[in-house]
Each structure stands twice: as C-alpha cells, then as structure tokens.
Amino acid sequence: MRLWSLHPKYLDSKGLVALWREGLLAKKVLEGRTKGYRKHPQLERFKRHRDPLKAINAYLFEVWKEASRRGYKFNLDKIAPVELDEKIPVTRGQLMYEFQHLLRKLRRRDPKKYEELKHVREVEPNPVFYVIEGDVEPWEKVK
C-alpha cells in the first residue's frame, strides 16, 4: 500500500487508479472493516489525526478531484467528500523521497510522464498535507 504524500497530479494513470484502490482499502482499515493492513506504517499519520476517517476521506476526495479533472469516473459514493480543516504534517524529506521513488517507477512505466516531471524541483503535497522541514518520515520503509 502506498498512500502518496505528493499531489495526485504527479501520478500517471496506473498510479492514480492504484492510489484510489489503496486509499479505499485504507479507509476500510480505519473503519475497522478489515483484519489486514491494520498496522501498515502508511496509515500512522491518518491514525494520529484528531478524526482519522475525516482525514482519509479528505485525502481520497483530493484523489477523486484529480481523477475527475482527467475525465475518470471514480465513484464518489465510496467516500464522504470533505475538506480537511486540520491538515497533516509531512516532512520535505518524505515528499522528496516519494517523488524520486515515483520518478524511478515512471522511467520504466510511463516515459512520457517521466519526461514531463523529471525537472520538477518544488513538489506539492496532496492538499491534506502541509510541508515541514525534516528527513524521510520514520514510518517509511526506505529502499
């Protein structure tokens, strides 16, 4: 499961679809509707939020908005479309780590998208996050 911290606009079509599916799985985990993935490290920041379900719904709503912008028909009935008042911190190191990870994937999977993104220097987070200084998050499994 990869719940990208970066803005979904950077993802290719496969990545965006996968993020939607994985985000819906994360939502089920946070709702207590599945036994698997309960200790998945990517869920920690959502679990720490004052309202974890609102946080994951807001996250998925941002994914849905990007998908809609591209003409995809993700089912909005699967989430509660909300804006997040209390954003979640993400470190600049985490954001850059994820962006480099994405570029490695895109180099093989979608060379056109890779060429479009390889010179990006200021990486935007998913709008539910705000950037703070720091290294890669402790929950990240660095390869």
C-alpha positions, 0 to 999 in steps of 0.5 A: 500500500502506498498512500502518496504524500505528493499531489495526485497530479504527479501520478500517471494513470496506473498510479492514480487508479492504484492510489484510489484502490489503496486509499479505499482499502485504507479507509476500510482499515480505519473503519475497522472493516478489515483484519489486514493492513491494520498496522501498515506504517502508511496509515500512522499519520491518518491514525494520529489525526484528531478524526482519522476517517475525516482525514482519509476521506479528505485525502481520497476526495483530493484523489477523486478531484484529480481523477475527475479533472482527467475525465475518470469516473471514480465513484464518489459514493465510496467516500464522504467528500470533505475538506480537511480543516486540520491538515497533516504534517509531512516532512520535505524529506518524505515528499522528496523521497516519494517523488524520486521513488515515483520518478524511478517507477515512471522511467520504466512505466510511463516515459512520457510522464517521466519526461514531463516531471523529471525537472520538477524541483518544488513538489506539492503535497496532496492538499491534506498535507502541509510541508515541514522541514525534516528527513524521510518520515520514520514510518517509511520503509526506505529502499 
